[in-house]
């Protein structure tokens, strides 16, 4: 029996800058490669900004137990919950190779939207050693790893790695210790970032979700200084605490919810002025202390971008070029 050819489906999208362009929507049935386009184009000041990006859905779930993890809501109907589940490597390879051979517009394949990208690195067939060599056969597309893990042994053994971006999710120590249970310490994550940066990887950083805990200014400015004492990220994306209703309903530790005061089209958020103060403080510190301007916001409103004086139409955040 002849297997049906895996197709690449395209769609015309309107981008944040108002232009319209035909981009890949999905490969095959969309179970492996599909564009994240759940966030509508912003119309109102309370609408959040999120450029549509491609997911490489090689797995789902996460071994860590962050109190606010949106996967708890996303996978609320699955018997496995947030337990890591790895998909069939043969199908992943088939769809990825079809993408690489058939898509000419440069894209980034995000492997960490519904999973921690490094959660399978201790297995006998680690994902990094499976996927990176495929991407290194070409020079048009890149693969993005998004992680709280410090298990980078395999990454350090892989050469070349020109088509790879690794993004570490970091937070203030006080926040991580209280609500990011099970994840490696912030020092260990920063050290992993230093080693990969030193090895020639493009390393990005997500400081998300920022939480206005007591003395937050000291905690987050210290985090920035610790990062730059070890390496200079290629890009930093800031985000503040937010909660979709499905996440809020499924959370077991609900103590973080006391900070959610405001509504958006992407769940509840920290009060506007407090968010602004947090962002402005870090953006100013980056500029004044580290001469650094490669900063963007994640899932933040039109009103916030305007208040900060940043043009969201030229966004360069974690998941895009």
N, C-alpha and C positions, 0 to 999 in steps of 0.2 A: 504493500500500500504506500503510495506516494504521500509524504507529509505536505500539508499546505504551506506555502511560502509565508514567512513572517512579514507582515506589511508595516510600513511606516506611515502613520496618519498625521497629516498636517492640518493646521487651522489658522485662520487669520486672527491675530490678537491686536488689540489696541494697547499700546504701551503707556507708561506713566507720562511720557512727554507728548502724548497725543498722536504720535505716528502709528501707522498700522503696518503690520508685517506678518508674513506667513512663517510660522514656526512649527516644529514638531509638537504634536499633542501627545502621542503615545506610540509605543512600538507594540505590535501585535494586540493582545487583549488588555494591555495596560497594567498587567499585574507586576511587571518588572520595571519598565521605564514609562513614566507618565509625568506630564507637567502639573505642578502644583499651581492651581489657578482658583483656589477657593476664596481668595480675598478679592472682592470686586473693585473696580476702579473707584477711587475716592471721589465723592461728591460733596459730602458735608464735612465740617471741621472735625467732627468726632470719628470720622472714618479712618481706619488705620492704613498705612502704606506698607505694601509688601509686593515687590516685583515677582512675577511668576517665574518659577525655576523648574528644572527637571529633577525628578527623583529617580534614583536607582534603588528600587525597593527589593534589595537582596535578602532582607530579613525584617523581623519586627519584634519589638519588645526591648527591654533593657534590664541588666542585672542589678543596677543601682536602684535606690528607693528614695528618690527626691520627693518631698512632701507634696509639691505642686505639679508634679509631672502630668502633662496633658495626655500622655499615653494611657493613664488610668481611665480617662473618659473615652478616649478613642477606641480602646479595646475592651470596653466594659461588657460587651456581649460575647466575648471569646472565652471559652473554658480555660485557656492558658493565661488569660489576663495579660500582664506585662512580662511574663516569662519569655526569655529569648527563644525565638523560633527562626530557624534558617531555611531558606527556600532551596529548591533544587538547583545545584550549580550548573547542570547541563542546560536548563532553561535560561538561567542568568547569562551564561556564555552565549547562547544562541541569540538572545535578544540584544545583548551588548554588542556583539559583532555585527549584527544587522544594523544597529544604530551607527556604529563607527564607520561602516562602509557606505551607508546611505544618507547620512545627514552632513551637509556641507557647511551650514552655519555653526560657528564655534559655540559650544555649550559646556556647562559644568554639570556633571552628574552628582547630585547630592545623595550620599549614602547614609546620612544621619538624621533624616527627618522623622522617621518612625522607628529608629533603632540607634543604639550607640555604635558608631562605625568600627570600634575596636573590640567589641564584646566577644568576638570569636577568635581572637589572636592566640589563645592558649590551646586551640584544638589542633588536631593532626593535619587539618587542611585550612589554615588561616585565610581569612578573606583577603587580606592585603596581598599575600603572595599569589592569590588566584586572580585578582582583578587588576592590579597595577601593571603586570607584564602585558596585558591586553591593551591598556591605554598607551603604553610606551611603544607600541607598534606604529603609532601615528603621532602627529603633532598638532592636531586641530582641536581636540576636545580634552577636557581635564576631569579628574575625579576628585570629589571633596569628601574628606573624612571629618566628621563632627563628633567630638568625644569629650568625656570627663575621665577617661582612662589614662593611665601612664604606661600601659603595656605596649611599648614601642620597639621591642627587641626585633621583631620581624621587619619593621619599617627601616631600621638602621642597617639591615642586611640587604635591602633591595636597591639595586642600581641598574639602570638609571631610574630617576624618579622625577623627571622634568614635567610630567603631566599630572602631578599630584599636589593637592592643597590639603593641609591638616589644620583644622580649627579646634582650639581647645576652649571649652566652656569653663570660665573661671568666675569666682565670686569672692567677696570679702570673707575672711576667715570666720568671723562671728556668724555670718549667714550660712556658710557651707557646713560648719560644725552642727548647726541646729537643724537645718532642713535638707541637706544633701547627704543623707545617711547612706553609708555603704560605698560612696565614691571615694577615690583617693584624695588625700589632703591637697590643699591648694599648692603647697610647696612642691609636692611630687608632680603635680600637673605642670607647674611652671618649669621644673627641671626637665621634664619630658619635652616641653616646647623648646627649651634651650638646646637640648641635644639634637633635635630634629632641625632647628634653624642652623646650628653649626654644621650639620651634615648636608646642608644645601636645600632642604625642603622649604617651600613657601608655607609659612606658619601664620595663621590668623588667630585672633582671639575674640571670643564673645564674652562680654561681661553682662550676664543676663540670667536670671532676673535680679536687677538691683532692688534692694529692699531698704526702706528708710528706718532701719533699726536705730536705737539710741547711739549717738556719736557716729552716724553713718559717714560723715565727711572724713573723719580720721581713718576709718576702716577702708574706704574705697580709694582715698588718695595714697594710703600705704600700699594697697594692692598694685596701683599703677607704678609706683616707684620700684616695687619688687619685680614686676614684669620687666621693666626697662633695665634693671640691674643685671638681668640675665639675657635678654634678647629684645630686638625691636620687631614687633609684629608687622607683617605686611599690611594688615588692616585690623581695625578694632571696631566691633559693632556693639553698641550699648542697647540694653533693653531693660525695662522695669517690670516689676511683678504684675502679672495679669492672670486672670482665671476665667476660662470658659465655664459655663454653668455645669456642663458634663464633668469637668475636672473637679469643680467644687463639690459636686454631689458624691463623687467617688473617693475623695481624699479621706484618709483615716486620721492624719494629723491636720487639723483645721486651724491651728494657731496662726498661720501666716495670713489667714483671710481677714484678720483685723485691719490690715493695711489697704484693703480694697475699698475704695470710696466712690468710684466713678464708673460710668458705663461707656462702652464703645461698641462698634460693630464686631469686635473681637474679644468680647468678654469684659469683665470688670477690671479696673485699673486703680493704681495709686492716684491720689488726688493730684490734679494738674500742676499746681504750683510747686508741690513737693517734687514731682518728677522733673520739672524744669530745673529746680535747684540742683538736683543730683546730676543731671546731664551737663548743665552749664559748668558746674564745679569741675567735673572730670575733663570736659572739652577744654576749658581754660588751663587746667593743670597740664594737659598734654601739650598744648601750644606753648605755654610759658616755660615749663620745666624741661620739656623733651623735644621742643620744636617739631611737633608731630601733628599732622592734620588729616590723616587717613581714617576718619571717623564717620560712622553712620549709625542710624537707629534701626531697631527691629520692632515690627508690629506697633509702630507709634503713629499717633494721629496727625492729620494735616495741620491742625492747630499747633501742635508741639513743634513740628518742623518750622512753621512760620515764626513762632516765638523765639526759636533758637537762631533764626536768620539763615537757615540752611535750605537749599533747593532740593526737594525730594525727587524732582524730575531728573536729577543727575545722580541718583542714588548709587552708591557702591557699597553694598552691605555684604554680609557674610556669604550668601549663597549664589552670588552672581559675579560676573567678570569685574 
